[in-house]
Amino acid sequence: MNHQTIAVLDYGSQYAQLICRRVRETQVYAELIPWDRAEEVLPKLNPAGIILSGGPNSVYATGAPTLPSIVLESGVPVLGICYGLQLLAYSLDGRVSPAREREYGPAQVQVTALTADDHGDLFANMPESFQVWMSHGDRVEQIPPGFTAIATSDNSPYAAIVNRDKQIYAIQFHPEVVHTPLGTVLLENFAKQICGCRGDWTPGHFIDETVERIRQQVGPKGHVICGLSGGVDSAVAATLVHKAIGDRLACVFVDHGLLRKDEAMQVVETFDKHQGMHLVAVDAKEEFLSDLANVTDPEQKRKLIGARFVRTFEAEAATLAESWQVDAPAFLAQGTLYPDVIESAGSDETRHARTIKTHHNVGGLPKDMTFQLIEPLRMLFKDEVRKVGKELNVPANILSRHPFPGPGLGIRILGDITPEKVRLLQEADAIYIGKMKERGLYDAVWQAGTILLPIQSVGVMGDERTYEQTVALRAVNSTDGMTAEWSRL
């Protein structure tokens, strides 16, 4: 990648990925790196600046994460956030101790340095007093030599500090969360004014770089199959690969029997007729439902579904190889996103994260699969994918679709999966989504769906008592797929 980069060192904060997300909002590329891989990764990344994330540890505790020497030796501007501030202070001969009053929640910060020379433009275009989000149990009692306090709060005399000569900045609050309304402004000041980034992280630049990278990976004669679900992610991934290699791509749509009502027909019609890509539709309902018989654990469901997907792709690859007159397609493209990788904790980049759930296309892939993976969206958040799709002229009816998990209704049926339960949930989901569209609510909600619960409930139908299965109706709002809130309908 040729664009300028901000490296975010991950010290275990639940907000670490959001720092990358907020920096990218300013059209500056940011990448998350485990703090203990900094010595290895930073020279390759050649960042324009480094941000140290928050974290759950106390810097003075035995075994606490430390400051890699390369951070200060790199000569680029550094911004410490929360634990990052305390780590810088502690490492540079300041003093950090437990706070008398822990600070969790909203706080008001007062900027105490009034000139640009004092605060290095970190607070440019911001008022002298603004709301922030605090989340810390320790605080800096004494700042290191050469540092100046530039902001305070009621419980933090050093809410922000700076060493202007060394271009080291540190703040006690979290600018990356929405509860710090001006946080993105601060991060943009750091990335652009202090680090000198141009702001070239745009959909157009991403497309150009990704297309070239795919061409280099596949080569002039390689062939690719792409797992296509009909959703936003796989559609954009397929469009990128098609732009890179044209007819050497074949999209494989697998009907695993766990799709929404009439979804298979809609996907085939959209992509076969309107997108101009080679589409192969596979009916694999029996195989998937057989694998999932009597399985109740959602983690196991995801892994079984991921494995069956790959086996299905391998079988189709053999057929496609004959038409292409090649031994076999060597590459499998899929729409893996950054949140998928983060939640699965399935890569070196996020190995400090705890597994939230295994995604079928990350941790659910079999170890012995024969394909090399192409994941053009692996470092993108959901809203970034939609922007790329718009730039690629992917139809609006695809880009506006609600996210739907690759394992489909299989993980929206709690407990064991049967054909009867699938049909019941398909009908309930069709009614729910249909009513949302009728009332103009569908586009106002990020994701909606039905979940079949493993319980029965008493009801009344036609003046008669019923005792039937219960369905939960879910609707949430989000931007990047990392956090979500309940929607008001």
N, C-alpha and C positions, 0 to 999 in steps of 0.2 A: 504494500500500500504506500502511495506516495504522499498522502495527506498528513498534516501535522497531527500529533497524538498527545493526549493527556493520559498518563498512566495512573490508575487508581490502585493503590496497594490495599489489599483486603485483610483487615485485622479481625474479621469475624462479626462485623456489625450486620444486623438485619437490614440495614439501609444501604449497604455497600453497593449493590447493583443499581440502586436509585441514583447514586452519585454519577455513575456512567450515563444513566438515562437523562439526567438534568443537564449534564455538560453537552450531550448530543443535541439537546433541544436548541442549543446555541449554534448549531452547525459546526461543532468541533468534535472530532472523533475521540472517544474515551474507551479504554479497555481495562478490564479488571484483572489483577494479577495477585496471586497469593504472596503475602509479604516475604515468605521465606524462599521465594524463587526470584526475588528482585535481582540478585547478583547475576543470575543466568539470563533473565528475560530482558531487563532494561537496556543492555547494550544493543540487542537486536531491534528493540522497539524504537530506540533513539527518541524518547519523548521530548516534547517542548516544555513540559511541566509534570510535576508529580503531586498527587493528592494522597494523603494518608487517611484511611477511613476510621470510623469509630470502631469500638470493640467492647466486649464484655469484661475484659480483664482489668486489673490494676497494674500500672506500670512497675510498681515496686514489688510486686508479688513474685515469688520464686517460679520460674518457668514461663513468665509472661512474655509475649511476643516482643521482639526488640527492633531497633532501627537499623536496617542494613546500611553498611558504610557507604555503599554506592549512591544512596539517596543524596547525601550531602556532597559527595565527591563529584556527582554528575554536573554540578554547576548550573542546573536549571532551577527555576523557581519551585518552591515547595509550599503546599498548603496542608496543614494538619487540621483534622476535624475531630473534635471531642477527644477520644483516646489518642488521636493523632497529635493534638495540641499537647496533651500530657506527656506523650512519648518524646516529643521534641524538647519540651522543657526539662524532663528528667534526664535525657541523654546529653543535654548541653549544660549540665550543672545547675539547673534550677531545682526547685523542691515541689514535690507533689505529695499530698496526704489525703486521707479520707475527709470528706466535707462534713461539717457539723450538721448541715441540713442537705439531704440529697435533693437534687433538682430534677424533677420529671414533669414535663408539661410545658405550657406556654410561659414565656417570660418576655420582658421588655429590655432591649439592649440600648444603651446610650453610647454613641460614638464620642470619644473624648479627644481624639486628634482632629483638628479642624482644617489642616492643610493637606494637599495632595502629597507633599514631601513626607509628611508624618505617616500617612497610612497607605502610600503607594497605590492609590486608586482602587483599593479593594472595595471601598464603600462608595465609589463613584456612582452618581445618579441615584443615590439612596439618601433618605432623610437622616437626621442626627439621632432619631429614636425610631426603632421599628421592632415588630414582634418576631420572636424566634421560637424554636422548639428545643428545649433542653432535655437531656436524658443522661445523667451522670451522677455517680456517687462519690467521686474523687474531685479534687480541684487543685489548681496550681497555687501554691502559697508564696512562692518566690520565683520570678522569671529569671531566665539565664542572663549572663552578662551580654550586653550588646542589643538586648531586646527592649522594646517600648510597648507599654499598654496602650491600645487604641480604642478599646470599648469595654464597658462594664455592664453587669446586671446586678440585681439586688443581692444575689447569692454568689456571684462570680466576679471578683474584682478584676480578673483577667479574662473577660469574655472574648477578647481578641488581642493578639500581640503580634509584633513584627520586628524582624531584624532587616532593616532596609538594605544594608550593605550586602548581605548574603541572600537577599530575596527569599527569606523564610517567613511565611505567614501562618498563623494558627488561630483557630476559633473554637470556642467551647460548645457552641450550638450546632444544630444540624441544618444546613442550608438546602439539603436535598429533599426534605419532606415538604408536603403541601402546607403544613402548619407553620412554615417559615415563608410567608407570602413573597418576600423579595429575595428568596434564596437563589433562584435562577439568575437574578441580576448579579448577585455577588459572584457566583460561579462563572458567569460570562466575563465579569471584570477580571477575574483571575486568569481565565483561559486566553482572552483576547488582549486586554490591556497590559497585563503583567507578563504573560508567557509569549505574547505576540502572535497567537494563532490567527490565521486569516478567516477561518470559518468556511472551510471547503468541504465539509461533510454534508453533501446534498444527495438526494436520490439519483440525480444524473451522474455524479461522480461515482457513486456506489455501483450503479449499473455498468458503467464503462469498465471499472476495475474488476467486477465480478465476472463479466462476460470474458474478459481477457484471461482471468485466472482459470475459468472452466475450460477454455480452449487449450491452455497450456497443460492442464491436468489430463484432459481426454486425448489430446493429440490429434493429428490430422485424419486418422482412420478409426479412432475409437467410437464405440456405440454406447448409448446410455438408455436405461429404462427408468422411468420416473413413477413412483407411487403417487397416484392421483386420487384424492378424496372428493374433490369438488369444492373444498373450502378455500379460504383465502391463501393460506400458507403454501399448500401444494400447487395451487394455480399460479402463484407468483414464481415459485421455484421452477415450475415447468416452463413458464414463459421465458425466464432468464436462460435456462439451458437451451431452449429452442432458438433463442436469439444467438446463442453462441455456436451451436453446431447444426442447426436446421434439421434435415430429415434423418440425421443419425440418432434422433431421439424418438422413443416410443413411450407413450404414457399408458400405464396399466392401472385400470380402475377395478378394484376388487370389491365385489358385493359380499360382505362377510355375514350378511343376515342380521346385522345390528344397526342398520341405517335408519334414518327417519322415513316416514311414510312417503312412498313414491320418489325417494331421493335418487335411487339408481337411475331411473328413467330421466330425471331432470339433469343429472350430471352428464350422462351420455349425450343427451340432446345439445346441451350447452357447449361442450368441448368438441364434440365430433362435427357439429354443423357450423359453429361460429368461431372457434379458435384456430382451426386449420392445422391441428396437430394429429399425428397418427395415434389413435386411441384404441386400446384393446380392453374390452370389458370381460371380466372373469366372474362367473357365478361360483363362489366357494362357500356357500351357506352351510352345506352339510359338514365340510371339513372343520370349519371354525366352531360350529355348535357342538360337534363331536368332541373337539379338544376341550371345550369349556363345560362339558357335562359334569354336574355335581361339584363344580369349583365355586367356592363362596368368597375366598380372599381376594380383594380387589388388586393387590400387588401381583398375585399369581395370575389373575385374569390378564393383566396388562402384559406380563412376560409371555404368556401363552399366545396371546394375540400377535405380539411383535414377532415371535418366532414363526407363526403360521404365515404371516404376511411375507416374510423373507422366503420361506419355502415355496409359496405361491409365485413370487416374483422369479425365483430360480427356475421353476417349471416353465413359466412363460418365456423366460430368456432363451431356453433351448429351442422353442418354437420360432421365436423372432430371429435367432441366429441363422436358421435355414433361409428365411426370406432376405436377410442381409448378406447371406453367404459369408458368414464369419464363424469362428469357433463358438463364441458366446459373447454377449455384451458384458464388458468387464466392470461397468459402473452402474450404481443405483443412486438416483437422485431423490431426495426427500425434503420436505418442508420443515425441518427442525429449526426451532427458534431459540433465542438466548434463554428465555424463561424455562423451556424444556430442559436445557442443559443444566441450568441452575438448580431446578427442582429435583432433577435426577442425581445431582452431584456426580455426574458421570464422566467428567473430563479433568485433565490436569489443571485447567484454568479455574475450576471451581472446587478443587478437592477439599477445601476447608469447610465447604458448606455441608450441612446435614441433609440426607435424603428426605425430601418431603413426600414425593411419590415417584415411582419409576415410570418414565414415559416409554410407550411401546416402541418409539423410534430412537431411543437413546439406550437406557439400561435394559430394554426388553429384546434387543437384537441378539441372535445366537452367535456364539463365539466362532463357530466354524463356517459362517456364511462366506460365499465365494466372491462377493462383490466388493469393490472399493466404493466408499461412500462419497457422494457429492452433496454437500449441504450449503448451498449458497446463502441461506438466510440464518445461519447458525449464530451469528453475532448481532442479530437484529431483534428489537422488541416489536410487539404486535403492531403498534401504530406506525412504526417505521416501515413495516412490510406493506401496509396499506398505501403509504406514500410512494413507495417504489412501484407498487402495482398500478397506481394512478399514472405514474410517469411512463409505464410500459403499455398504457391503454388497455389494461385488463378491464373487462366489462364491469360497470358499477354494480350490477346485481350480484356479482361474485364478491367484490370488495366489501359490500355492505352486509354480507352474510355473518350471522353470529358464529363465534368460534364453536366448533363441535369436535369432541375428542376423537382421535383415530380409532380407539377401541369402541367408539359409538355407544349404543345403549347398553353394551355389556357392562360398563361401569356405572351406568345410571339405574341398573337393576341391582338392588342390594340383595345379596344372597345368591342362590343358584339361578342359572339361566335356563329357561325353557321356551320353546316356540310360542306357547300360549302367553307367557309374560311379555315376550318381545312384541307380539301383536297388540296386546293391551296397552303397552307403553307407547307404541307407534300411534295408536288412535288418540290416546290422551294428549300426546305431544302435538299432534296435528290440530286438535281442537284448541289447545292453549295458544300455539303460535298463530293460528288462523284468527283467533279473537284479538290478539295483540295487533295484527296487521289491520284488521277491520277498524280498530279504534285509534290507529295512528301511533301506536306505542312501540312498534318493533324497532324502528330506527332510533328511538330515544333510549333504548336499552342496549348495553354492550353484549350481554349474553343472557338468554332465557332458555329454560328447558324443564322437562319433567323428570322426576326421580321416583321409581317404584320402590316403596318401602316394604320391608318384610313383616308387615303387620296388617291386621284387618280392623275395620271400624264399623260401628253401627250407623246405619242411615235409614232414610225413608224414601221409598220409590213407589208411586202409585198407591199411597196410603198403606203400603206394606213395609214391614221391617226388613232391612237388608243387613247383611254382614259380609262386606266385600273388602278387597284390597285397597290400600291407601296410596295415593299419589301426592307427592309434594311438588308444588310449583315454585320454581326458582327464577329470580331475575336479579342481575347484578350490573353495576356500572364500573368500568375501569378505563384506563387509557393504554397502559403498556402490558397488561396481563400479569403484572407482578403483585399488585394489590387490588382489592375490589371492595365495593360497598353495596349494600342492598339498594335496589331501585324502588322508588315510590311509583306505584301504578295507579 
